[in-house]
Amino acid sequence: MSKTTVTSGKNTVSLAFPVGFGSFFLFAWMLRVLTLIGAFYSGVKSVFDFYSKPRIILVGRSQKDARRLIEAFDDRFDVRYVEEVSDEFGRFSDAMIFDYVSEDIIKNLRSGSVPYLCLIGTEKSIAKYSLEAGEYLLKGPGYLHYLPEIVYSMLEKHRLQKTLDFEREKYMGLVNSMGCGMLILRKRDGNVIFCNKVAQSLLGYAEEEIEKMRLQDLVFDEPFALQTILGIEKFDTDREIVMLTKAGGKIYVIFNTSETLYGAERVVQLTFMDVSKQKRDREELIFQWRFLDNAEEIAIAVDEKGRIVYLNRFAAEIHGYDLEEMIGDNLNSYLVQDEGEAKSMQFSMMKSGKWKGRQLHKRRDGSIFTVEAKRSVLRVDDNVYELVIGIDVTENIELQERYNLHSLLLNGTGDLAVATDMESRLIYMNEAAERFFDTSLKDEQGRRTDEINSRTLRSFLEITASHSFDSNEDRIMLPRSDDSHLSIEFTSKIVRDSSKEVGIIFLGRQLD
């Protein structure tokens, strides 16, 4: 057994062969394979080198021109000579060089995107075709020696310009797609030298309009803006200013600034965001909270998990707690409700975003009270809350129940019962009085004496008003439509609530 090491380029392979004549042929065959592999890699490298070279199209009129132009370029270029130009060359070349010029050629070259160079024999041709610097090269002594370097520099400039244009388009795309307005200001005088589309939209100006303006024309408080944005003076600020729109409106913005050197000028980049809506919402919310803090109503806000994040003073007091004790607790721990009621309320909130009804609340001492509540969805920034506004109606319910009981008792007697407030407005009649005066409480309630529809009832109230109240027993005669009279015996009583007079009640019966 023999061991042989074969090297091809940078690759080294160790091969082991048995000693003998056959092994020699095997070794020769392997060496041939490695040689072919090396040749393949060299060929691939040369192909890539070929396609990485700048592709130059030389355009002339004769083979003589072709030879002298082609020989001028070294191996850095892939050169092709033609006498007629087609669109194919324009699409697949990196640069075009014309050994002659005409108006049509210049027109086509300027409308394309391929770098070009026209070789001009006299200065008269420059004026004739209105050629600009960079479009031509005068054929002077030895110009072919530096032609390749000029073309190479032209290609490098074109490549850098394309890269610059791409980066600029990318930057401008980012600047115009961002959610903030941007102004570039000259620091020494506050003149606007650039604005993005968001700034144009927020302020209502076209690009050509706003770039002729000064910062002082775009802000509400000029000295404040100069101090804070342009940095003329150090100023401690909350980074919020008021900007003026073209229509004369005002928008609240928060902003950031950065200073840099642009050319020979110091510039300030002002980036701002419109927070007018958030500011109005915040001020409205603060007003609502302050209003609710002083309201004699229950006001509670809960988060999505039902935890109390806000409640006013009255809500805490009526439950028998301090504010801090209830914050963070689940509102359901202060409610008395079954599972069906809770699901019905939740379904209504999901469907319409609001709910109205009565709920039983419990105090610290375990007592229960009834709340007439309204629930609605409240959105603050990205958070969703439920706002609960309610009033304690326990006393009203008790009064209503007492009224219903009294009405039931008064309707169970044959005596007449009529009540007015202290302004002589009718507030109650029992069923016996409705039958006697041939009218209904629904039709007459709230009317003053002179507005009563029933003639008999109107006469009754007018006559009784002339008698002294708190009388034990009086007798009056009421006229009838047939000119006869009805005799009624009645008593009157002033009703007081905590020494306050709230109404007069008349109790009477008809005499035979």
Wavefront OBJ file of the C-alpha trace (Angstrom):
o trace
v 0.000 0.000 0.000
v 1.348 3.431 -0.982
v 0.070 6.904 0.051
v 0.048 9.890 -2.303
v -0.908 13.560 -1.683
v -2.465 15.523 -4.580
v -2.881 19.322 -4.449
v -5.258 21.292 -6.721
v -5.502 25.020 -6.049
v -6.208 25.411 -2.349
v -7.557 21.880 -1.935
v -5.290 19.023 -0.777
v -6.426 15.369 -1.001
v -4.618 12.360 0.428
v -5.110 9.115 -1.585
v -4.084 5.602 -0.582
v -3.445 2.984 -3.347
v -2.322 -0.602 -3.310
v 1.168 -1.102 -4.750
v 1.023 -2.417 -8.333
v 0.688 -1.594 -11.986
v -3.126 -1.128 -11.838
v -2.775 1.380 -9.087
v -0.690 3.615 -11.350
v -3.543 3.903 -13.878
v -5.999 4.589 -11.065
v -3.711 7.310 -9.769
v -3.413 8.866 -13.250
v -7.185 8.812 -13.669
v -7.765 10.558 -10.313
v -5.154 13.175 -11.184
v -6.994 13.863 -14.451
v -10.293 14.302 -12.597
v -8.755 16.795 -10.175
v -7.265 18.732 -13.080
v -10.647 18.976 -14.755
v -12.238 20.171 -11.493
v -9.589 22.872 -11.184
v -10.186 23.932 -14.775
v -13.921 24.083 -14.131
v -13.510 26.399 -11.125
v -11.114 28.596 -13.116
v -13.655 28.764 -15.973
v -16.478 29.694 -13.607
v -14.319 32.429 -12.089
v -13.477 33.822 -15.519
v -17.181 33.794 -16.487
v -18.101 35.779 -13.386
v -15.227 38.171 -14.012
v -16.490 38.615 -17.580
v -20.047 39.455 -16.542
v -18.908 41.714 -13.716
v -17.038 43.982 -16.137
v -18.717 47.230 -17.280
v -20.387 46.667 -20.650
v -19.432 49.433 -23.062
v -21.058 50.010 -26.476
v -18.811 51.954 -28.881
v -20.666 53.554 -31.788
v -18.638 54.658 -34.814
v -18.788 54.891 -38.593
v -15.973 52.609 -39.780
v -13.702 49.700 -38.883
v -10.855 52.166 -38.581
v -12.708 53.932 -35.783
v -13.479 50.582 -34.239
v -9.855 49.517 -33.942
v -8.502 52.678 -32.339
v -11.406 52.892 -29.873
v -11.339 49.228 -28.827
v -7.567 49.290 -28.315
v -7.947 52.300 -26.009
v -9.826 50.212 -23.392
v -8.053 47.747 -21.107
v -9.224 44.445 -19.625
v -11.414 46.160 -17.037
v -14.139 46.644 -19.669
v -16.309 44.426 -21.839
v -16.337 46.415 -25.098
v -18.531 45.949 -28.172
v -18.321 48.032 -31.324
v -21.387 48.766 -33.508
v -22.224 51.111 -36.329
v -25.977 51.071 -35.810
v -27.672 51.425 -32.448
v -30.781 49.417 -31.472
v -32.907 49.365 -28.311
v -31.270 46.086 -27.307
v -27.936 47.814 -26.743
v -29.542 50.493 -24.616
v -31.148 47.878 -22.375
v -28.082 45.682 -21.873
v -25.198 48.148 -21.669
v -23.681 50.098 -18.796
v -22.492 52.998 -20.943
v -22.540 54.152 -24.566
v -19.786 56.106 -26.348
v -20.504 57.856 -29.667
v -17.681 58.790 -31.997
v -20.024 61.213 -33.726
v -23.140 63.174 -32.709
v -26.457 64.353 -34.150
v -29.616 65.970 -32.798
v -31.547 62.680 -32.863
v -28.760 60.879 -31.011
v -28.635 63.544 -28.288
v -32.441 63.532 -27.974
v -32.577 59.737 -27.586
v -29.669 59.630 -25.151
v -31.183 62.303 -22.917
v -34.541 60.493 -22.819
v -32.864 57.235 -21.729
v -31.261 56.157 -18.469
v -27.900 54.816 -19.740
v -24.784 56.994 -19.147
v -23.312 58.285 -22.374
v -20.361 60.249 -23.735
v -20.053 61.937 -27.134
v -16.566 62.363 -28.644
v -16.539 65.867 -30.207
v -13.977 67.105 -32.696
v -14.558 70.875 -32.420
v -15.991 73.314 -29.921
v -18.518 74.453 -32.537
v -20.328 71.143 -32.191
v -20.738 71.776 -28.462
v -22.654 74.993 -29.125
v -24.492 73.511 -32.099
v -25.990 70.637 -30.133
v -26.183 72.502 -26.791
v -24.067 69.883 -25.061
v -23.537 70.189 -21.321
v -20.581 69.279 -19.141
v -20.383 65.510 -18.692
v -22.061 64.794 -22.039
v -18.991 65.225 -24.265
v -15.231 64.851 -24.534
v -13.092 66.934 -26.943
v -10.810 64.904 -29.135
v -7.522 66.434 -28.176
v -3.934 65.121 -28.262
v -3.757 61.754 -26.466
v -7.383 61.732 -25.490
v -7.594 57.969 -26.060
v -5.097 57.418 -23.221
v -7.362 58.956 -20.586
v -10.698 57.968 -22.189
v -10.957 54.708 -20.172
v -10.438 56.546 -16.876
v -13.081 59.117 -17.822
v -15.545 56.352 -18.705
v -14.719 54.469 -15.503
v -15.277 57.645 -13.436
v -18.530 58.294 -15.308
v -19.767 54.765 -14.513
v -18.761 55.088 -10.868
v -20.569 58.426 -10.607
v -23.653 56.896 -12.221
v -23.544 53.956 -9.802
v -23.214 56.239 -6.809
v -26.052 58.422 -8.100
v -28.315 55.381 -8.492
v -27.447 54.253 -4.972
v -28.063 57.763 -3.679
v -31.409 57.986 -5.515
v -32.462 54.611 -4.149
v -31.529 55.532 -0.601
v -33.209 58.913 -0.994
v -36.424 57.322 -2.290
v -36.333 54.837 0.555
v -35.772 57.621 3.089
v -38.502 59.809 1.570
v -40.880 56.847 1.575
v -40.232 56.329 5.269
v -40.510 60.056 6.029
v -43.824 60.404 4.187
v -45.325 57.190 5.537
v -44.574 57.943 9.176
v -47.431 59.128 11.353
v -45.643 62.319 12.415
v -45.208 65.643 10.691
v -41.645 66.722 9.923
v -40.193 70.160 9.220
v -36.539 70.955 8.513
v -35.836 74.517 9.697
v -32.861 76.778 9.117
v -31.728 77.619 12.617
v -30.550 81.179 12.052
v -33.929 82.489 10.811
v -36.474 79.653 11.263
v -37.210 79.300 7.527
v -38.758 76.002 6.428
v -36.560 74.208 3.888
v -38.363 70.837 3.869
v -41.689 69.360 4.990
v -43.128 65.875 4.648
v -46.642 65.047 3.453
v -47.988 64.514 6.978
v -46.957 68.068 7.920
v -48.632 69.399 4.775
v -51.842 67.533 5.611
v -51.926 68.613 9.275
v -51.201 72.275 8.547
v -53.218 72.482 5.309
v -50.436 73.867 3.085
v -49.062 72.666 -0.240
v -45.346 71.826 -0.343
v -44.414 74.921 -2.340
v -46.387 77.137 0.099
v -44.971 75.850 3.366
v -41.382 75.837 2.139
v -41.569 79.639 1.739
v -42.719 80.222 5.321
v -41.026 80.740 8.661
v -41.631 78.835 11.873
v -42.928 82.053 13.424
v -45.842 81.970 10.949
v -46.792 78.400 11.886
v -46.941 78.565 15.688
v -49.302 80.292 18.077
v -46.728 81.585 20.559
v -43.765 82.926 18.570
v -41.269 83.644 21.419
v -42.056 80.308 23.022
v -41.428 78.480 19.729
v -38.121 80.239 19.104
v -36.903 79.394 22.589
v -37.963 75.764 22.600
v -37.629 74.602 18.985
v -34.774 76.642 17.530
v -32.855 76.478 20.792
v -32.002 80.173 20.858
v -32.460 80.096 24.631
v -32.535 77.211 27.077
v -36.108 76.677 28.161
v -37.690 74.046 30.379
v -40.851 72.931 28.591
v -43.271 70.019 28.433
v -42.612 69.771 24.651
v -46.139 70.775 23.713
v -47.066 73.769 21.550
v -49.988 75.084 19.501
v -49.541 75.236 15.714
v -51.616 77.291 13.263
v -53.254 75.826 10.170
v -53.781 77.560 6.843
v -57.532 77.834 7.581
v -56.812 79.738 10.807
v -57.407 76.787 13.127
v -55.209 75.587 15.958
v -53.841 72.109 16.641
v -52.059 70.896 19.763
v -48.841 68.999 19.033
v -46.099 67.298 21.003
v -42.688 67.492 19.373
v -39.040 66.490 19.374
v -36.102 68.332 17.826
v -32.620 67.403 16.660
v -29.929 69.679 15.318
v -27.441 68.901 12.550
v -25.207 70.531 9.960
v -26.553 70.639 6.385
v -24.072 72.107 3.946
v -22.852 75.286 5.588
v -26.113 75.776 7.539
v -27.224 74.661 10.983
v -30.669 73.056 10.641
v -33.220 71.795 13.145
v -35.429 68.791 12.449
v -38.834 69.328 14.061
v -40.904 66.139 14.364
v -44.401 66.622 15.744
v -47.620 64.678 16.332
v -51.142 66.078 16.457
v -52.610 65.387 19.905
v -55.612 67.730 19.638
v -58.177 64.940 19.912
v -56.331 63.253 22.783
v -56.013 66.592 24.571
v -59.721 67.372 24.144
v -60.639 63.874 25.285
v -58.313 64.183 28.262
v -59.704 67.575 29.274
v -63.248 66.331 28.819
v -62.464 63.268 30.914
v -60.889 65.399 33.649
v -63.962 67.650 33.620
v -66.241 64.637 33.837
v -64.276 63.181 36.733
v -64.351 66.512 38.601
v -68.047 66.854 37.900
v -68.743 63.321 39.077
v -66.614 63.807 42.186
v -69.012 66.537 43.325
v -72.251 64.924 42.134
v -74.755 63.409 44.550
v -74.927 60.344 42.347
v -73.054 57.069 42.237
v -70.261 57.080 39.621
v -68.044 54.003 39.219
v -65.696 52.947 36.408
v -64.587 49.319 36.071
v -62.046 47.697 33.750
v -62.587 44.698 31.489
v -62.206 42.334 34.450
v -64.826 44.175 36.491
v -62.335 45.758 38.882
v -63.103 49.255 40.167
v -60.579 51.748 38.767
v -62.502 54.902 39.705
v -65.389 55.914 41.954
v -66.555 59.280 43.217
v -66.838 60.341 46.828
v -70.620 59.821 46.997
v -70.346 56.218 45.728
v -67.857 55.347 48.460
v -69.870 57.081 51.195
v -73.188 55.470 50.290
v -71.549 52.027 50.474
v -69.986 52.923 53.824
v -66.334 52.827 52.698
v -63.438 55.175 51.965
v -62.355 55.676 48.348
v -59.106 53.752 48.766
v -60.879 50.739 50.248
v -63.009 50.090 47.154
v -60.386 50.781 44.441
v -59.238 47.498 42.911
v -62.174 45.456 44.251
v -64.556 43.683 41.901
v -67.828 45.607 41.594
v -69.831 42.366 41.808
v -68.726 41.978 45.443
v -70.936 44.999 46.244
v -73.969 43.728 44.287
v -76.789 41.358 45.160
v -77.818 39.613 41.943
v -78.389 36.125 40.622
v -76.610 34.527 37.666
v -79.519 35.158 35.272
v -79.543 38.909 35.952
v -75.776 39.117 35.480
v -75.898 37.285 32.131
v -78.805 39.424 30.873
v -76.921 42.629 31.702
v -73.703 41.337 30.091
v -75.565 40.370 26.907
v -77.081 43.859 26.656
v -73.632 45.468 27.103
v -72.120 43.284 24.383
v -75.016 43.955 21.994
v -75.535 47.708 22.353
v -72.751 48.952 24.630
v -75.208 50.141 27.304
v -77.691 48.879 29.907
v -80.303 50.456 32.156
v -82.096 48.943 35.111
v -82.221 48.475 38.877
v -79.631 46.683 40.961
v -79.418 45.805 44.646
v -76.272 47.069 46.382
v -75.065 46.156 49.854
v -73.430 48.438 52.363
v -70.597 47.705 54.735
v -73.079 47.023 57.539
v -74.899 44.438 55.392
v -77.987 46.575 54.630
v -79.394 46.526 51.097
v -80.393 49.518 48.956
v -81.740 49.826 45.417
v -79.891 51.731 42.690
v -81.393 52.911 39.392
v -78.284 52.437 37.245
v -77.070 53.149 33.715
v -74.049 51.343 32.321
v -72.129 52.384 29.184
v -68.835 51.579 27.484
v -66.097 54.187 27.957
v -62.948 54.165 25.762
v -59.846 56.001 26.965
v -56.842 55.707 24.618
v -56.504 51.942 23.998
v -58.360 50.866 27.145
v -62.042 49.958 27.464
v -63.963 50.640 30.662
v -67.533 50.387 31.885
v -68.989 53.533 33.440
v -71.771 52.989 35.984
v -73.942 55.985 36.916
v -76.761 55.498 39.397
v -78.981 57.004 42.076
v -80.311 55.492 45.270
v -84.065 54.992 44.730
v -84.738 53.023 47.911
v -86.665 55.891 49.523
v -88.622 56.574 46.332
v -89.638 52.927 46.139
v -90.772 52.976 49.744
v -92.751 56.178 49.145
v -94.329 54.692 46.029
v -95.292 51.566 47.949
v -96.769 53.716 50.718
v -98.651 55.788 48.160
v -100.007 52.656 46.524
v -101.142 51.367 49.923
v -102.814 54.665 50.822
v -104.478 54.800 47.429
v -105.719 51.249 47.901
v -107.165 52.135 51.289
v -108.804 55.348 50.021
v -110.265 53.524 47.031
v -111.856 51.039 49.409
v -114.157 53.648 50.977
v -117.234 55.444 49.605
v -116.074 58.841 50.896
v -114.665 61.413 48.497
v -110.901 62.095 48.678
v -109.341 64.972 46.725
v -105.835 66.468 47.213
v -104.109 69.554 45.813
v -100.640 70.991 46.305
v -100.055 74.406 47.821
v -100.323 75.957 44.325
v -103.901 74.601 43.952
v -102.858 71.959 41.395
v -104.770 68.696 41.601
v -102.505 65.825 42.651
v -104.917 63.046 43.719
v -108.524 61.750 43.532
v -109.832 58.416 44.719
v -112.224 56.274 42.667
v -115.287 57.541 44.610
v -114.377 61.162 43.723
v -113.852 60.215 40.049
v -117.362 58.726 39.894
v -118.953 61.632 41.779
v -117.310 64.391 39.697
v -117.606 62.375 36.474
v -113.929 62.697 35.524
v -110.596 60.870 36.053
v -107.346 61.623 37.839
v -105.438 60.972 34.596
v -107.333 63.779 32.794
v -107.190 66.331 35.611
v -103.851 65.698 37.366
v -101.551 68.732 37.466
v -104.246 71.252 36.457
v -104.951 74.375 38.467
v -108.484 74.988 39.746
v -109.459 77.289 36.868
v -108.132 74.688 34.338
v -110.221 71.749 35.612
v -112.481 70.258 32.919
v -115.199 68.946 35.259
v -117.580 71.797 36.197
v -118.631 70.137 39.454
v -115.052 69.454 40.550
v -114.006 72.983 39.620
v -116.863 74.415 41.703
v -115.939 72.143 44.614
v -112.327 73.353 44.662
v -113.316 77.010 44.259
v -115.805 76.858 47.148
v -113.518 74.878 49.473
v -110.685 77.308 48.807
v -112.813 80.097 50.370
v -113.132 78.109 53.619
v -110.470 77.903 56.249
v -108.230 74.857 56.059
v -107.673 72.389 58.873
v -111.445 72.563 59.466
v -113.179 69.711 61.224
v -116.449 69.786 59.317
v -117.982 72.116 56.758
v -121.045 71.852 54.564
v -121.295 73.298 51.061
v -123.867 73.323 48.252
v -122.689 72.454 44.738
v -124.743 73.590 41.713
v -125.889 70.946 39.208
v -126.603 71.292 35.514
v -130.415 71.194 36.117
v -130.139 74.206 38.499
v -130.515 71.942 41.542
v -127.858 71.660 44.237
v -125.896 68.891 45.946
v -125.125 69.097 49.631
v -121.624 67.897 50.626
v -120.090 67.710 54.048
v -116.281 67.796 54.028
v -113.197 68.259 56.149
v -109.831 69.650 54.992
v -106.316 69.130 56.287
v -102.954 70.650 55.384
v -100.322 67.902 54.932
v -96.847 68.696 56.242
v -93.512 66.971 55.710
v -90.818 67.953 58.226
v -92.822 71.116 59.070
v -93.018 71.946 55.351
v -96.508 72.279 53.830
v -96.771 69.989 50.803
v -100.537 69.915 50.064
v -104.187 69.956 51.167
v -106.467 66.932 51.330
v -110.270 67.153 51.267
v -112.406 64.304 52.608
v -116.190 64.520 52.120
v -119.469 62.682 51.641
v -122.708 63.543 49.868
v -125.717 64.303 52.126
v -129.137 62.990 51.189
l 1 2 3 4 5 6 7 8 9 10 11 12 13 14 15 16 17 18 19 20 21 22 23 24 25 26 27 28 29 30 31 32 33 34 35 36 37 38 39 40 41 42 43 44 45 46 47 48 49 50 51 52 53 54 55 56 57 58 59 60 61 62 63 64 65 66 67 68 69 70 71 72 73 74 75 76 77 78 79 80 81 82 83 84 85 86 87 88 89 90 91 92 93 94 95 96 97 98 99 100 101 102 103 104 105 106 107 108 109 110 111 112 113 114 115 116 117 118 119 120 121 122 123 124 125 126 127 128 129 130 131 132 133 134 135 136 137 138 139 140 141 142 143 144 145 146 147 148 149 150 151 152 153 154 155 156 157 158 159 160 161 162 163 164 165 166 167 168 169 170 171 172 173 174 175 176 177 178 179 180 181 182 183 184 185 186 187 188 189 190 191 192 193 194 195 196 197 198 199 200 201 202 203 204 205 206 207 208 209 210 211 212 213 214 215 216 217 218 219 220 221 222 223 224 225 226 227 228 229 230 231 232 233 234 235 236 237 238 239 240 241 242 243 244 245 246 247 248 249 250 251 252 253 254 255 256 257 258 259 260 261 262 263 264 265 266 267 268 269 270 271 272 273 274 275 276 277 278 279 280 281 282 283 284 285 286 287 288 289 290 291 292 293 294 295 296 297 298 299 300 301 302 303 304 305 306 307 308 309 310 311 312 313 314 315 316 317 318 319 320 321 322 323 324 325 326 327 328 329 330 331 332 333 334 335 336 337 338 339 340 341 342 343 344 345 346 347 348 349 350 351 352 353 354 355 356 357 358 359 360 361 362 363 364 365 366 367 368 369 370 371 372 373 374 375 376 377 378 379 380 381 382 383 384 385 386 387 388 389 390 391 392 393 394 395 396 397 398 399 400 401 402 403 404 405 406 407 408 409 410 411 412 413 414 415 416 417 418 419 420 421 422 423 424 425 426 427 428 429 430 431 432 433 434 435 436 437 438 439 440 441 442 443 444 445 446 447 448 449 450 451 452 453 454 455 456 457 458 459 460 461 462 463 464 465 466 467 468 469 470 471 472 473 474 475 476 477 478 479 480 481 482 483 484 485 486 487 488 489 490 491 492 493 494 495 496 497 498 499 500 501 502 503 504 505 506 507 508 509 510 511 512
